[in-house]
Amino acid sequence: FDKTGTLTTGELQVARLAPVEDVEGADLLRTAASVEQSSRHPVARAVAAVARKARLTIPDANDFAEVAGKGVEGRVDGQRVLVGRSAWVIDHLTPGSEDQNRIAQLQAEADEQGLSTLFVTRDGKLLGWIGLADNTRPEAARAMDDLRELGLKRLIIVTGDRESVARRVAAQMHTEYRAEVLPQEKLDMVDELRHKGHQVAVVGDGVNDAPALAAGDIAIAMGAAGSDVAVQSASIALMNSNLNRIPFIIRLSRATSNIIRQNMAIGFVFIIGFGAIFAAGGGEKEAPIIAAMLHLVSSLIVVFNSARLVRSGEDIEQAGAPGGAPGSKTPDGAGNMTAPRMQPAVA
């Protein structure tokens, strides 16, 4: 599982502005937003949104570049601005400078608060950091419990976010986690698990998740809020962001497999069983008529047996209904989803 936008709402909010001395908070926010406004990442959207809400004048950035999983950069009024993870920003500062040591200290302070952090520099000078908070989806923990009940062996949160943030979310989900992971490392993890003989399902919503989604045995994209790249890389696109759809997919798939096996058994019984009876009993004149009738009966049995799947999920929360009770159940425990509203998207 990706974290941001998948297990969490993806609606990050700026929780703290921490400018260094001699820098105003408005200047810190304006400088960061000038570059972040060109990115589609949830973190970038949160920064740009709060700057607009504060009615700040946000200049345009030139030479914009986004480094996946690390940060963004651009030129604002001729000055080079970097906004991103502490390690990435440190690498672009003068080795041994005071700002490098200061960033390490400030990062430790942010870790204690469990905030995601963006460090901002302008022309090699540290302006401060921005702390962001993201809430987990209300149904996420229940969905994880359902998946464990279904027999999934390992549930792993993989995120590019800080260790402290990943630890907090993983504690709520009762899962393993890997923090500060780059997109290439997500892909490597999927390959490693597959080489060990596991079947791997990858769940994500962002551009950074696309390589891992494409590499998984099954790829599930959060289609309602996910990027087009993620949706195109996935084998299944959820048409809303309700994670209880994932246990439902597994239950529905298993039920479908059982129905197929039952239908095949029905076919064999009619073909072999009645065929043997006719072969032993003769009745050449009546045989074609009776065979046609039995074929019709077997077809009707197969159709109505398959039609039982239509009832799957009809008692659970309607897709997209706000304030629904997370984790509500169908008679077979199918999870929080309505089957007819789920549309697969084949990569």
C-alpha positions in Angstrom: 0.0 0.0 0.0 1.1 3.5 -0.8 0.3 5.8 2.1 -0.5 9.3 1.0 -3.9 9.4 -0.8 -4.4 5.7 -0.4 -4.5 4.8 3.3 -4.7 8.5 4.2 -7.2 11.0 2.8 -4.4 12.7 0.8 -5.9 16.0 1.9 -2.8 17.3 3.6 -3.1 20.4 5.7 -0.3 22.8 6.6 0.0 22.3 10.3 3.0 24.5 11.0 5.2 27.2 9.4 8.6 27.3 11.0 10.7 30.1 9.4 14.2 30.7 10.6 15.2 33.9 12.3 14.9 37.0 10.1 12.5 35.3 7.7 8.7 36.0 7.9 6.2 33.2 7.7 4.5 34.8 4.7 7.8 34.9 2.8 8.5 31.3 3.6 5.0 30.2 2.4 5.0 32.4 -0.7 8.4 31.1 -1.8 7.4 27.5 -1.4 4.0 28.0 -3.1 5.6 29.7 -6.1 7.3 26.4 -7.0 4.8 23.9 -5.6 1.9 25.4 -7.6 3.3 23.7 -10.7 3.2 20.2 -9.1 0.2 17.8 -8.8 1.5 16.0 -5.7 -0.9 16.2 -2.7 1.8 17.9 -0.6 2.3 20.6 -3.3 -1.5 21.2 -3.6 -1.8 21.7 0.2 1.0 24.3 0.2 -0.4 26.2 -2.8 -3.9 26.1 -1.3 -3.0 27.6 2.0 -1.0 30.3 0.3 -4.0 31.3 -1.8 -6.2 31.2 1.3 -3.8 33.6 2.9 -4.3 35.8 -0.1 -0.6 35.9 -0.9 0.7 37.0 -4.2 2.3 33.9 -5.7 4.9 34.6 -8.4 5.4 32.1 -11.2 8.5 29.9 -11.3 10.7 29.3 -14.3 12.8 26.2 -15.0 10.5 24.1 -12.9 11.7 20.5 -12.2 10.2 17.8 -10.1 12.4 15.0 -8.7 10.1 12.0 -7.9 10.0 11.3 -4.2 12.4 14.1 -3.2 11.2 17.6 -4.1 10.7 20.4 -6.6 12.9 23.2 -7.8 12.6 26.3 -9.9 13.7 29.9 -10.4 11.6 32.7 -8.8 12.6 36.2 -9.6 16.0 34.9 -10.8 16.7 33.0 -7.5 16.9 29.2 -7.3 14.3 27.8 -4.9 14.3 24.2 -3.6 11.4 22.7 -1.7 11.6 19.1 -0.5 12.8 16.4 1.8 15.6 17.3 4.2 18.2 14.9 2.8 17.6 16.1 -0.8 17.9 19.8 0.2 21.0 19.1 2.3 22.7 17.6 -0.8 22.2 20.9 -2.6 23.7 23.1 0.1 27.3 23.9 0.6 29.0 20.9 2.4 29.7 21.7 6.1 27.6 24.8 6.1 25.6 26.0 9.1 22.3 25.4 7.2 23.1 21.7 6.7 23.5 21.2 10.5 20.4 23.3 11.2 18.2 21.2 8.9 19.2 18.0 10.7 18.3 19.6 14.0 14.9 20.9 12.7 14.1 17.6 11.1 14.5 15.9 14.5 12.1 18.5 16.0 9.5 17.8 13.3 9.9 14.0 13.8 8.8 14.3 17.4 5.6 15.9 16.2 5.0 13.2 13.5 4.7 15.8 10.8 5.6 15.5 7.1 8.2 18.2 6.4 9.2 20.4 3.5 12.4 22.4 3.7 12.7 25.6 1.7 15.9 27.2 0.5 16.4 30.2 -1.8 19.8 30.7 -3.5 21.4 28.2 -1.1 20.0 29.9 2.1 17.5 28.1 4.4 14.2 29.9 4.8 12.6 27.3 7.2 10.4 24.3 7.0 6.7 23.6 6.5 5.0 20.8 8.5 2.0 19.0 7.0 -0.4 16.6 8.6 -2.6 13.9 6.9 -5.4 11.9 8.5 -5.9 8.2 7.8 -9.1 7.1 6.1 -11.8 6.1 8.7 -12.3 2.7 7.0 -8.6 1.9 6.4 -7.9 0.0 9.7 -11.1 -2.1 9.3 -10.1 -2.9 5.7 -6.7 -4.1 6.9 -8.3 -6.3 9.5 -10.7 -7.7 6.8 -7.7 -8.5 4.6 -5.9 -10.4 7.4 -9.1 -12.4 8.1 -9.1 -13.3 4.4 -5.7 -14.9 4.8 -3.4 -12.3 3.2 0.1 -13.1 4.6 1.7 -9.7 4.6 0.4 -6.1 4.5 3.1 -3.5 4.0 2.9 0.3 3.9 5.5 1.7 1.5 5.9 5.5 1.5 8.4 8.2 0.6 7.4 10.0 3.8 9.5 10.3 7.0 10.0 7.4 9.4 8.0 9.0 12.1 5.0 9.7 9.9 5.1 6.2 8.5 5.4 4.7 12.0 2.3 6.6 13.2 0.1 5.4 10.3 1.4 1.8 10.5 0.6 1.7 14.2 -3.0 2.5 13.4 -3.1 -0.1 10.6 -1.2 -2.8 12.6 1.0 -3.4 9.6 4.6 -3.5 8.5 6.0 -0.3 6.9 8.9 1.0 4.9 9.6 4.7 5.0 11.6 7.2 2.9 11.3 4.9 -0.1 11.9 6.2 -3.6 9.7 5.1 -6.6 12.5 2.8 -7.9 12.8 1.2 -4.5 9.0 0.5 -4.5 9.5 -1.3 -7.8 12.5 -3.3 -6.3 10.3 -4.4 -3.4 7.6 -5.7 -5.6 10.2 -7.6 -7.7 11.8 -9.0 -4.5 8.5 -10.3 -3.1 7.6 -11.9 -6.5 10.9 -13.6 -6.7 10.3 -15.1 -3.3 7.1 -16.8 -4.7 4.5 -14.3 -3.4 1.6 -13.0 -5.5 1.8 -9.2 -4.9 -1.1 -6.7 -5.1 0.0 -3.1 -5.3 -2.4 -0.3 -4.2 -1.6 3.3 -5.0 -2.9 6.5 -6.5 0.0 8.7 -7.6 2.5 9.1 -10.5 5.2 7.7 -8.1 3.3 4.5 -7.8 2.9 3.7 -11.5 6.1 1.6 -11.9 5.3 -0.5 -8.9 1.6 -0.9 -10.0 2.8 -2.1 -13.4 5.1 -4.6 -11.8 2.6 -6.2 -9.4 0.6 -9.4 -10.2 -2.5 -7.3 -9.4 -2.5 -3.5 -9.5 -5.3 -1.5 -7.8 -5.5 2.2 -8.4 -7.6 4.6 -6.4 -9.4 5.9 -9.5 -11.5 8.6 -7.9 -8.6 10.7 -6.7 -5.6 8.9 -8.4 -3.5 10.2 -11.3 -4.2 9.1 -14.9 -0.8 7.4 -15.0 -1.7 5.3 -12.0 -5.1 4.3 -13.3 -3.6 3.3 -16.7 -0.9 1.2 -15.0 -3.5 -0.7 -12.9 -5.5 -3.8 -13.6 -8.4 -2.5 -11.4 -9.5 1.1 -10.8 -11.7 1.8 -7.7 -14.2 4.4 -8.7 -14.2 5.9 -5.2 -11.6 6.0 -2.4 -13.3 3.5 -0.1 -10.7 1.0 0.9 -13.3 -1.6 2.0 -13.8 -2.2 -1.7 -10.5 -4.2 -1.7 -11.7 -7.0 0.7 -14.9 -7.0 -1.4 -12.9 -7.6 -4.6 -11.2 -10.6 -3.0 -14.5 -12.1 -1.7 -16.2 -11.5 -5.0 -13.4 -13.1 -6.9 -13.4 -16.1 -4.7 -17.2 -16.4 -5.1 -16.9 -16.1 -8.8 -14.3 -18.9 -8.9 -16.6 -21.1 -6.9 -19.5 -20.4 -9.2 -17.4 -21.4 -12.2 -16.4 -24.7 -10.6 -20.0 -25.4 -9.7 -21.2 -24.6 -13.2 -18.5 -26.9 -14.7 -19.6 -29.7 -12.3 -23.2 -29.2 -13.4 -22.2 -29.4 -17.0 -20.3 -32.7 -16.5 -23.1 -34.2 -14.5 -25.6 -33.6 -17.3 -23.3 -34.5 -20.2 -21.6 -37.6 -18.7 -24.3 -38.8 -16.3 -27.3 -38.6 -18.6 -25.2 -39.5 -21.6 -24.3 -42.7 -19.9 -28.0 -43.4 -19.1 -29.1 -42.9 -22.7 -26.2 -45.0 -24.0 -27.2 -47.8 -21.7 -31.0 -47.5 -22.1 -31.4 -47.0 -25.8 -34.4 -44.9 -26.9 -32.9 -43.6 -30.1 -36.1 -41.8 -31.2 -36.7 -39.9 -28.0 -33.1 -39.2 -27.2 -32.6 -36.0 -29.3 -35.7 -34.3 -27.8 -34.8 -35.3 -24.2 -31.2 -34.2 -24.8 -32.3 -30.8 -26.0 -34.6 -30.4 -23.0 -31.8 -31.5 -20.6 -29.4 -29.0 -22.2 -32.0 -26.2 -21.7 -32.4 -27.2 -18.1 -28.7 -27.3 -17.4 -28.2 -23.9 -19.1 -31.0 -22.4 -16.9 -29.4 -23.9 -13.8 -26.0 -22.4 -14.8 -27.5 -19.0 -15.5 -29.4 -18.8 -12.3 -26.5 -20.1 -10.3 -24.3 -17.4 -11.7 -27.0 -14.8 -11.1 -26.5 -15.2 -7.4 -23.5 -12.9 -7.7 -25.7 -10.0 -8.6 -26.8 -9.8 -5.0 -23.2 -9.4 -3.8 -22.8 -6.1 -1.9 -26.4 -4.9 -2.2 -26.8 -4.3 1.5 -23.7 -2.2 2.0 -23.0 1.6 1.8 -23.7 3.1 -1.5 -20.5 4.2 -3.3 -19.7 7.8 -2.5 -22.3 8.3 0.2 -20.8 10.7 2.8 -20.8 9.7 6.4 -21.6 6.1 5.8 -20.7 3.6 8.5 -17.3 2.2 7.7 -17.0 -1.5 7.9 -20.7 -2.3 7.4 -21.3 -5.9 6.3 -23.3 -7.9 3.8 -24.6 -11.2 4.8 -21.4 -12.8 3.6 -19.2 -10.1 5.1 -18.3 -8.5 1.8 -17.2 -5.2 3.2 -18.2 -1.6 2.5 -19.0 -1.5 -1.2 -21.8 -1.8 -3.8 -20.8 -4.2 -6.5 -22.6 -2.6 -9.5 -20.6 0.6 -8.9 -17.2 -1.0 -9.2 -15.9 -0.9 -12.7 -12.6 -2.7 -13.7 -10.1 -0.9 -15.9 -7.8 -3.3 -17.8 -4.3 -2.0 -18.3 
